[in-house]
Amino acid sequence: MLFGAYGCEKCKDCTTTTTTTVSVPVPGYPQTTTTTFEACGDELKDVDGKVITSKTTVQGITATATARTVCK
């Protein structure tokens, strides 16, 4: 019966959109990239609706990347 449980696992197509900005005017920014993937089960629960932001500062210029994942 274990096989039957895996056959019913819920999967969705997910899209992560990452936008990168910088704290000063730089040609080509903001930049946006999109990644698509399929997520199932616990992975789906972990990523759906998730927003992750990271920042780094080098020589007084801060770059911020924000990744938003939506699954349908």
N, C-alpha and C positions, 0 to 999 in steps of 0.2 A: 504493500500500500504506500510505501514511501515514494515510489515513482509517481503515483497519482498526485501526490501533494506538490511535486515540482511542476507538473503539467499545468497546475492552476495558478502558478506564481504570476502576479500582476506586473506587467511591464509597460513602460511608457517611453515615448520619444522625448528627449530632453534637449534644450538649447541653453548653452551658457554664453552670455554676452558680456565681454570684458571691455570696459572703457578705461583708457589711461589718459590722465591729464597731468599737466605740469604747472607749477606755480608762477611761471613767467611765460611770456609769449614765445613759442617755439614753432617754426613752420612744421606742418604735418600733425600737430596736436590740437585737439584730442584725437586719439586713435581708438577705433573700435574693431574688435575681432569677435567672430561667432564660431562656436564649436557645437556640433550636434552629436548625440550619442543615445544609446538605449540603456535605461536603468531598470532593474527589477528588484523586487523584494526589499531587503534592508537598505540596499544601495539607493533605491528610489526614495525611501523615507529620509535618508541622510542628505540627498541633494535637492529634492524638490522644494522650491521657494527659498533656497539658501542664497544669502548675500555675503560675500567675503570682500573685505577692503584691506589693502595693504599699502603702506607708505614707505618711501625711502627718501632721504635727503643727502645730496652730495653737493658740496661747495655752495650751500645756501639755496639750492633749487630742490623743491620737493616734487616728487612724482607720486601720483596716487592711482592705483589700479583697483577698480571695483568690478567684481564678477557676480552676475545675477543669473541664477539657473531657474528655468521654468520647464515643467514637464507636462505633456498633454497626451 
